[in-house]
Amino acid sequence: MARMLEVRWHGRGGQGAKTAALLFAEAAAAAGKRVQAFPEYGPERMGAPVTSYNRVSDEEITLHSGVTSPDFVVVLDATLIDTGKVTEGIPEDGVIVINTPQSPEEMRQQLGLGEDSKVKVFTVDADTISKETIGRVIPNTPMLGALIKATGVLDLEDLLEDTKRKLEQKFRNRPEIIQGNLEAIRRAYQEVK
């Protein structure tokens, strides 16, 4: 990785945007990268818009501000597209990964990306994947798998191994939650379009 990469996560309170950013950062750190992960939100309440950020680099990160020009944008809730903030600051070669059953082409239209836009759009139905693997709709871990596949920033097996270690600390007496989340990551990695 020759330069610092920045990620912006858009979600709603309770969907796990903050947790996904932390898991992503911890997996990148375990792979030897320098990282930052931090949230930004207004009133802390279920369903309120939440934004989280990551920075990943091979070198020390000395920047300590919000991410204004993300290389990658991850959208945990497609209804946030209507706010117009999802595409804010994204560079011409940026990547957007959206939790939706719709196709990338449909989402390009909804995002207002013209035919000459080089922004890449990927979609995955993380809600359905999480419901089927974890037992409830929580799109954060499937979106990790989709992000890894769409960007190639980390190795899938490294992400799975590090996430398993983190989840074992929190859910040591609930192996079904650990396995469900790992399966959600793997499925989203395979199913992202």
SVG drawing of the C-alpha trace seen along z (x, -y; Angstrom):
<svg xmlns="http://www.w3.org/2000/svg" viewBox="-35 -17 41 39">
<polyline fill="none" stroke="black" stroke-width="0.4" points="0.0,0.0 1.8,-3.1 -0.5,-5.7 -3.0,-6.1 -6.5,-4.8 -9.6,-6.3 -13.0,-4.7 -16.2,-6.3 -19.1,-4.2 -22.7,-5.4 -25.2,-3.6 -27.9,-4.1 -27.6,-3.7 -27.8,0.0 -26.6,1.3 -23.0,1.6 -21.1,-1.0 -18.9,-1.9 -18.2,1.7 -17.5,2.5 -14.9,-0.3 -13.2,1.0 -13.2,4.6 -11.8,3.4 -9.1,1.4 -8.1,4.2 -7.8,6.7 -5.7,4.2 -3.5,3.6 -3.1,7.3 -1.9,7.4 0.9,4.9 -0.8,1.7 -1.1,-1.6 -4.8,-2.4 -7.3,-4.8 -11.0,-4.1 -13.4,-6.6 -17.2,-7.5 -19.0,-10.7 -22.6,-11.0 -25.2,-13.4 -27.7,-12.3 -27.0,-8.7 -30.2,-6.9 -31.3,-3.9 -31.9,-4.7 -30.1,-8.0 -27.6,-8.5 -24.1,-7.5 -20.8,-8.0 -17.6,-6.1 -14.2,-6.4 -11.0,-4.4 -7.5,-5.3 -5.1,-2.6 -1.5,-3.0 1.9,-1.3 3.3,-4.4 2.5,-6.4 -0.7,-8.3 -0.4,-11.9 -3.7,-13.2 -6.3,-13.6 -9.5,-14.9 -12.7,-13.7 -12.4,-11.9 -13.5,-14.3 -12.3,-12.5 -12.8,-8.8 -11.3,-6.2 -14.1,-3.8 -17.6,-4.5 -19.6,-1.7 -23.4,-2.2 -25.1,0.0 -28.6,-1.5 -29.5,-2.4 -32.1,-5.0 -29.2,-7.2 -28.5,-7.7 -31.3,-10.2 -29.4,-12.5 -26.8,-13.2 -23.9,-12.8 -22.9,-9.3 -21.0,-10.6 -19.7,-13.7 -15.9,-14.1 -15.5,-10.7 -12.7,-10.9 -13.1,-9.9 -11.6,-6.5 -13.6,-5.9 -15.5,-2.8 -19.0,-2.7 -20.3,0.6 -24.0,0.5 -26.3,2.9 -29.2,3.4 -30.7,6.2 -30.7,3.8 -28.0,4.1 -25.0,1.8 -26.5,0.2 -29.7,-0.7 -27.7,-2.2 -25.5,-4.2 -28.7,-5.8 -30.1,-6.4 -26.7,-8.0 -26.8,-10.3 -23.6,-9.0 -23.5,-9.8 -22.2,-7.5 -18.8,-9.2 -18.3,-8.7 -15.5,-6.3 -16.8,-5.7 -17.2,-1.9 -20.4,-0.8 -20.9,2.6 -24.0,4.0 -24.7,6.9 -27.9,7.8 -26.3,7.7 -29.7,7.6 -30.7,10.9 -27.3,12.5 -27.2,11.4 -30.8,12.6 -29.9,16.0 -26.5,16.4 -26.8,14.4 -30.5,14.6 -31.2,10.9 -30.7,8.0 -27.4,6.4 -25.4,5.6 -22.1,4.6 -20.1,7.9 -21.4,8.8 -20.4,5.4 -16.9,6.1 -16.8,9.1 -18.2,7.0 -15.7,4.2 -12.7,6.6 -13.9,8.2 -14.6,4.9 -11.3,3.3 -8.8,6.0 -7.4,4.0 -7.1,7.0 -7.0,10.8 -10.3,12.5 -8.7,15.2 -6.8,12.6 -10.0,10.7 -11.9,13.8 -9.1,14.9 -8.9,11.5 -12.6,11.1 -13.0,14.5 -10.5,13.6 -12.3,10.4 -15.8,12.1 -14.5,14.9 -13.6,12.3 -17.1,10.8 -19.2,13.9 -17.1,16.8 -20.3,18.5 -22.2,18.0 -20.4,19.8 -23.4,19.6 -23.0,15.8 -19.3,16.1 -19.9,18.7 -22.9,16.7 -20.8,13.5 -17.9,15.3 -20.3,17.0 -22.0,13.6 -18.6,12.1 -17.7,15.1 -21.1,15.0 -21.0,11.3 -17.5,11.6 -18.8,14.3 -22.1,12.6 -21.1,8.9 -21.8,7.7"/>
</svg>
